[in-house]
């Protein structure tokens, strides 16, 4: 007899309670060996002054059960309220977001009936670290953080997923023609890991053409692995192209915990009307069953759901005259799925799931020799008509302790020396000082002291390092 496993359940906001009740009814009718522990998170918790939206007792249940099935959440407008999804993903190390975007033609309208993509998105890093600063009157910045362990974890997960589910190809998407260090690292790790999976095809695409192919020719793609921001955008494009965002479930997987949810939001405009489509959350629950080693139950429920689509029993979001037989609400759709438990689809392809979660291992590369060779000093400077030549002359006079001004850029464009007068400049300047001899941290402090004494406003510094002699920073024109 299969042991009972406990799952934390958050009904959520808006349509969340309706679609969660529908999903749990189907799981219970299929006699899955699970017990559900309800928790309260979301809008009502926010309103009680808990800015994370998650009370302590909910955390205790999630951490104890290590699996959360979550309905959509409404985050109140206003500053200070933290995204529950981001909080849970980061706090529990849920590094992999997995979304299958499949067309169910001819029963659900889709312009790409052969589409069957899985988007595997890194979940913790990139611009979603949320580290932003306003540095001058005119310029703000956000830090894009990409780590080798984070990249390797998600890339290995993508290859393991492809192998486990009989996929043929893994496509990496980045913008490393522009962001050569951050996206370049992700691409480099992808190439390294791909060599360990000779049974799978591996390819790389620049994200802009990759996104166009997701929208225009998704049949050419199989498993896509990418960074956090790109994956967020690609997932919604793919879900909509497949037929409906309402048919997309999402898994968030970590080494020791997991969260499963629908892709769509809480849809407060239709809450309480009994018309919401529970399919996205149900498909997320099916992913949860596979993760828990209950693949046979997942197959039974997925087949019943496919049979319901084949019979033309559709909720309003996917109902189409000529394709659908009945336009039903949440409860009737749920009843239809339950009635078909034990059936298999006739036209749509039956599924096969393995009874094991996917595990990954991350290597530790040898440390490289790290040397301090310079500093990028960012100035808030709005004087003398913002003339780069005048700023350059002032900075040249402050060279010393082995450090000498190499160049000045504005918004990433070199403006000194040999800049163009047509280049528009803001009040935010990157001033690169480099050294021909080994540097110590006090050398940088001495330079900053000279800059401050000269009346120049330093807003930020970035140290320049080499690793085994290779530059660990992007080069400017002429470097």
HELIX and SHEET records of a PDB file:
HELIX    1   1 UNK A   16  UNK A   29  1                                  14    
HELIX    2   2 UNK A   43  UNK A   47  1                                   5    
HELIX    3   3 UNK A   56  UNK A   65  1                                  10    
HELIX    4   4 UNK A   84  UNK A   91  1                                   8    
HELIX    5   5 UNK A  127  UNK A  129  5                                   3    
HELIX    6   6 UNK A  148  UNK A  164  1                                  17    
HELIX    7   7 UNK A  182  UNK A  194  1                                  13    
HELIX    8   8 UNK A  207  UNK A  216  1                                  10    
HELIX    9   9 UNK A  218  UNK A  220  5                                   3    
HELIX   10  10 UNK A  228  UNK A  242  1                                  15    
HELIX   11  11 UNK A  245  UNK A  247  5                                   3    
HELIX   12  12 UNK A  268  UNK A  270  5                                   3    
HELIX   13  13 UNK A  279  UNK A  291  1                                  13    
HELIX   14  14 UNK A  295  UNK A  310  1                                  16    
HELIX   15  15 UNK A  330  UNK A  339  1                                  10    
HELIX   16  16 UNK A  384  UNK A  386  5                                   3    
HELIX   17  17 UNK A  388  UNK A  396  1                                   9    
HELIX   18  18 UNK A  441  UNK A  453  1                                  13    
SHEET    1   A10 UNK A  34  UNK A  39  0                                        
SHEET    2   A10 UNK A   5  UNK A  10  1                                        
SHEET    3   A10 UNK A  67  UNK A  70  1                                        
SHEET    4   A10 UNK A 258  UNK A 262  1                                        
SHEET    5   A10 UNK A 249  UNK A 253 -1                                        
SHEET    6   A10 UNK A  96  UNK A 102 -1                                        
SHEET    7   A10 UNK A 116  UNK A 122 -1                                        
SHEET    8   A10 UNK A 223  UNK A 226  1                                        
SHEET    9   A10 UNK A 169  UNK A 174  1                                        
SHEET   10   A10 UNK A 201  UNK A 206  1                                        
SHEET    1   B 2 UNK A 132  UNK A 134  0                                        
SHEET    2   B 2 UNK A 140  UNK A 142 -1                                        
SHEET    1   C 2 UNK A 313  UNK A 314  0                                        
SHEET    2   C 2 UNK A 326  UNK A 327  1                                        
SHEET    1   D 6 UNK A 413  UNK A 416  0                                        
SHEET    2   D 6 UNK A 403  UNK A 410 -1                                        
SHEET    3   D 6 UNK A 428  UNK A 435 -1                                        
SHEET    4   D 6 UNK A 370  UNK A 380 -1                                        
SHEET    5   D 6 UNK A 457  UNK A 467 -1                                        
SHEET    6   D 6 UNK A 470  UNK A 471 -1                                        
END                                                                             
